[in-house]
Amino acid sequence: MKKPFTTAAWSGVLIIAVILLQVVLSEALEVNSISPVMTILISLVLDVVLFSSILLFIYGFVALSKRYNNRLLELTAWIGFVVVLFTALLVLLGHIKLFFNPTLLLSPGNSTVAPIIDTQTAQLISSLVAVMLVILVFFVLFALLFLTYLILFGIGLLKVGKDVKLAKLSGILTIVGAATIIVFGLGFFILFFAFIVEIVMFYKLSKKYESKSNSKENKVYVRKARRSVSKTRNKKVSKAKKRRR
C-alpha cells in the first residue's frame, strides 16, 4: 500500500460515518415497511464498507510499527487484523444465509410464539441454566483476553510515543479505557476518544511522510540508503576476493 497513513485516517472517518448511518437507517427501517431482501442488501453493503474500513484502519498501525520498528505494536495490530477479518467472514456468511432465507426476518407483529407446555419443563430449565453458565464463562474469558489485548496494544503505542506524540496520548487513553471499561461503560467513551486521537495521528503522519514534497525527500533518502548499502556490499566482496588471492 503506497499511502497507508492517509488510507487509515480516511478509513477512521468512514467508520464513524457508517456507524451513524447504520443507526439512522435502523430507525428508518423500523418505521417504513421495506422488504426483507432489501433490508438484507442494505445491511450487507454497510457491513462490507464498515469491516473494510476497520481492516484498513488497523493496517495503519502495521505500517506505523514497521516504520518505527515496534514488534509489540506490529504483533497486536496483526492479531486485531485477523480477528476482525474472521468476524467479517462470519457476518458475511450470516447475511448470505438470510438472503437465501429472508423469512427469518419477521417483524414482531407477524411472529407468533406458542406457549410452551411440556412435562419436562424442569429438565429444560436446568439445561438452559447450564448453557447460560457456559456462555457466561466464555464471555468472561473473552473479556479478559480483550482487556489484555487492549493493554498490550496501548503499551505498543506508548513505545512509539517517543517519536509520535499523539501515539503516546492514544496509548495512555487505550490503557485507561481498558482498565475502566467495566465501570458503567466509561471505558468505551475513553476508547472512542482514543480512536479520534488515532485518526488525527494518522492524518499528521500522512502529511509528514506521504505528502508530495515529503515523498520526494523519502525517495531521495531511500536511493541514498540503497547506494550506501550497495557500496558496502561491493567493498565486502572486493575484500573477500583479495583474501582468496
C-alpha positions as CSV (number, residue, x, y, z in Angstrom):
1,M,0.0,0.0,0.0
2,K,1.5,3.3,-1.1
3,K,-0.2,5.6,1.4
4,P,-1.2,3.5,4.5
5,F,-1.4,6.5,6.9
6,T,-3.7,8.5,4.5
7,T,-5.9,5.5,4.0
8,A,-6.1,4.8,7.7
9,A,-7.1,8.3,8.5
10,W,-9.9,8.4,6.0
11,S,-10.9,4.9,7.0
12,G,-11.4,6.1,10.6
13,V,-13.7,8.9,9.4
14,L,-15.6,6.4,7.3
15,I,-16.0,4.0,10.2
16,I,-17.8,6.8,12.2
17,A,-19.9,7.8,9.2
18,V,-21.0,4.2,8.5
19,I,-21.9,3.5,12.2
20,L,-24.0,6.7,12.3
21,L,-25.7,5.7,9.0
22,Q,-26.5,2.3,10.4
23,V,-28.2,3.8,13.4
24,V,-30.2,6.2,11.3
25,L,-31.2,3.5,8.8
26,S,-32.2,1.1,11.5
27,E,-34.7,3.6,12.9
28,A,-36.0,4.4,9.3
29,L,-36.4,0.7,8.5
30,E,-38.5,0.1,11.6
31,V,-40.8,3.0,10.7
32,N,-41.1,2.2,6.9
33,S,-42.2,-1.2,5.7
34,I,-39.3,-2.4,3.5
35,S,-39.0,-5.9,2.0
36,P,-36.7,-8.3,3.9
37,V,-34.4,-8.8,0.9
38,M,-33.8,-5.0,0.6
39,T,-33.1,-4.8,4.3
40,I,-30.5,-7.6,4.0
41,L,-28.8,-5.9,1.0
42,I,-28.6,-2.5,2.7
43,S,-27.2,-4.2,5.8
44,L,-24.7,-6.2,3.7
45,V,-23.4,-3.2,1.9
46,L,-22.9,-1.2,5.1
47,D,-21.2,-4.1,6.9
48,V,-18.8,-4.7,4.0
49,V,-17.8,-1.0,3.9
50,L,-17.5,-1.0,7.8
51,F,-15.3,-4.0,8.1
52,S,-13.2,-3.0,5.1
53,S,-12.6,0.4,6.7
54,I,-11.7,-1.2,10.1
55,L,-9.2,-3.5,8.3
56,L,-7.6,-0.6,6.5
57,F,-7.5,1.4,9.8
58,I,-5.8,-1.4,11.6
59,Y,-3.2,-1.8,8.8
60,G,-2.2,1.8,9.5
61,F,-0.8,0.6,12.8
62,V,1.1,-2.2,11.0
63,A,2.7,0.5,8.8
64,L,3.4,2.6,11.9
65,S,5.1,-0.3,13.7
66,K,7.2,-1.1,10.6
67,R,8.4,2.4,10.2
68,Y,9.5,2.7,13.9
69,N,10.5,-1.0,14.3
70,N,8.0,-1.8,17.1
71,R,7.4,-5.5,17.3
72,L,4.8,-5.4,20.0
73,L,2.6,-2.9,18.1
74,E,3.0,-4.9,14.9
75,L,2.0,-8.2,16.6
76,T,-1.1,-6.7,18.3
77,A,-2.1,-5.0,15.1
78,W,-1.9,-8.2,13.1
79,I,-3.8,-10.1,15.7
80,G,-6.6,-7.4,15.6
81,F,-6.5,-7.6,11.8
82,V,-7.0,-11.4,11.8
83,V,-9.8,-11.2,14.4
84,V,-11.7,-8.5,12.5
85,L,-11.3,-10.4,9.2
86,F,-12.6,-13.6,10.8
87,T,-15.6,-11.7,12.3
88,A,-16.3,-10.1,8.9
89,L,-16.4,-13.5,7.3
90,L,-18.9,-14.8,9.9
91,V,-21.1,-11.7,9.4
92,L,-20.9,-12.2,5.7
93,L,-22.0,-15.8,6.0
94,G,-24.9,-14.7,8.2
95,H,-26.0,-12.2,5.5
96,I,-25.8,-14.9,2.8
97,K,-27.9,-17.2,5.0
98,L,-30.6,-14.5,5.5
99,F,-30.5,-13.6,1.8
100,F,-31.4,-17.1,0.7
101,N,-34.0,-17.4,3.6
102,P,-35.5,-14.0,4.1
103,T,-38.4,-15.4,6.1
104,L,-36.1,-15.4,9.1
105,L,-36.6,-11.7,9.3
106,L,-40.0,-11.5,10.9
107,S,-41.5,-8.4,12.4
108,P,-42.7,-8.7,16.0
109,G,-46.3,-8.3,14.8
110,N,-46.0,-11.3,12.4
111,S,-44.2,-13.6,14.7
112,T,-46.1,-15.9,16.9
113,V,-44.9,-17.6,20.0
114,A,-46.7,-20.7,21.1
115,P,-47.0,-21.3,24.8
116,I,-44.5,-24.0,26.0
117,I,-46.4,-26.7,27.9
118,D,-44.2,-29.7,28.5
119,T,-43.9,-32.2,31.2
120,Q,-40.1,-32.0,31.1
121,T,-40.1,-28.2,31.8
122,A,-37.8,-28.7,34.8
123,Q,-35.2,-30.5,32.7
124,L,-35.4,-27.9,30.0
125,I,-34.8,-25.1,32.5
126,S,-31.9,-26.9,34.1
127,S,-30.4,-27.4,30.6
128,L,-30.8,-23.7,29.8
129,V,-29.2,-22.7,33.1
130,A,-26.2,-24.9,32.2
131,V,-25.9,-23.4,28.8
132,M,-26.1,-19.9,30.2
133,L,-23.3,-20.7,32.7
134,V,-21.1,-22.0,29.9
135,I,-21.8,-18.8,27.9
136,L,-21.0,-16.7,30.9
137,V,-17.7,-18.4,31.4
138,F,-16.7,-17.9,27.7
139,F,-17.8,-14.3,28.0
140,V,-15.6,-13.7,31.0
141,L,-12.6,-15.4,29.3
142,F,-13.2,-13.3,26.1
143,A,-13.5,-10.1,28.2
144,L,-10.2,-10.9,29.9
145,L,-8.5,-11.6,26.6
146,F,-9.9,-8.4,25.1
147,L,-8.7,-6.3,28.0
148,T,-5.3,-7.9,27.9
149,Y,-5.1,-7.2,24.2
150,L,-6.1,-3.6,24.6
151,I,-3.4,-3.1,27.3
152,L,-0.7,-4.7,25.2
153,F,-1.8,-2.6,22.2
154,G,-1.7,0.6,24.4
155,I,1.9,-0.3,25.6
156,G,2.9,-0.8,21.9
157,L,1.6,2.7,21.2
158,L,3.4,4.1,24.2
159,K,6.7,2.8,22.8
160,V,6.0,4.6,19.5
161,G,5.2,7.7,21.6
162,K,8.9,8.6,21.7
163,D,8.7,9.5,18.0
164,V,5.0,10.2,17.6
165,K,3.4,12.4,20.4
166,L,-0.2,11.5,19.6
167,A,0.7,7.8,19.8
168,K,1.7,8.3,23.4
169,L,-1.6,10.0,24.2
170,S,-3.6,7.3,22.3
171,G,-1.7,4.6,24.2
172,I,-2.5,6.2,27.6
173,L,-6.2,6.5,26.7
174,T,-6.3,2.9,25.4
175,I,-4.8,1.5,28.7
176,V,-7.1,3.7,30.8
177,G,-10.1,2.8,28.7
178,A,-9.3,-0.9,29.0
179,A,-9.0,-0.6,32.8
180,T,-12.2,1.4,33.2
181,I,-14.3,-0.5,30.6
182,I,-16.3,-2.3,33.4
183,V,-17.1,1.0,35.2
184,F,-20.5,1.7,33.8
185,G,-19.1,1.7,30.3
186,L,-16.8,4.7,31.0
187,G,-14.0,2.9,29.2
188,F,-15.9,2.8,25.9
189,F,-16.1,6.6,25.9
190,I,-12.4,6.8,26.6
191,L,-11.6,4.3,23.9
192,F,-13.7,6.3,21.4
193,F,-11.7,9.4,22.3
194,A,-8.5,7.4,21.7
195,F,-10.0,6.4,18.3
196,I,-10.4,10.1,17.4
197,V,-6.8,10.8,18.5
198,E,-5.6,8.0,16.3
199,I,-7.4,9.4,13.3
200,V,-5.7,12.8,13.8
201,M,-2.4,10.9,14.4
202,F,-2.7,9.1,11.0
203,Y,-3.6,12.4,9.3
204,K,-0.5,14.1,10.7
205,L,1.7,11.1,9.7
206,S,0.3,11.2,6.2
207,K,1.3,14.9,6.0
208,K,4.7,14.1,7.3
209,Y,5.6,11.0,5.2
210,E,3.1,10.8,2.3
211,S,2.7,14.3,1.0
212,K,4.2,15.2,-2.4
213,S,7.1,17.2,-1.0
214,N,8.0,14.7,1.7
215,S,7.5,11.7,-0.7
216,K,10.2,13.2,-2.9
217,E,12.5,13.6,0.1
218,N,11.8,10.0,1.1
219,K,12.6,8.7,-2.4
220,V,15.9,10.5,-2.3
221,Y,16.7,9.2,1.1
222,V,15.8,5.6,0.0
223,R,18.0,6.0,-3.1
224,K,21.0,7.2,-1.0
225,A,20.4,4.4,1.5
226,R,20.4,1.8,-1.3
227,R,23.6,3.3,-2.8
228,S,25.3,3.1,0.6
229,V,24.2,-0.5,1.0
230,S,25.4,-1.4,-2.4
231,K,28.8,0.3,-1.8
232,T,29.3,-1.6,1.5
233,R,28.4,-4.9,-0.3
234,N,30.9,-4.2,-3.1
235,K,33.6,-3.4,-0.5
236,K,32.9,-6.7,1.3
237,V,33.0,-8.6,-2.0
238,S,36.3,-7.0,-3.0
239,K,37.9,-7.7,0.4
240,A,36.8,-11.3,0.1
241,K,38.3,-11.7,-3.4
242,K,41.6,-10.2,-2.1
243,R,41.7,-12.7,0.7
244,R,41.2,-15.6,-1.7
245,R,44.1,-14.4,-3.8
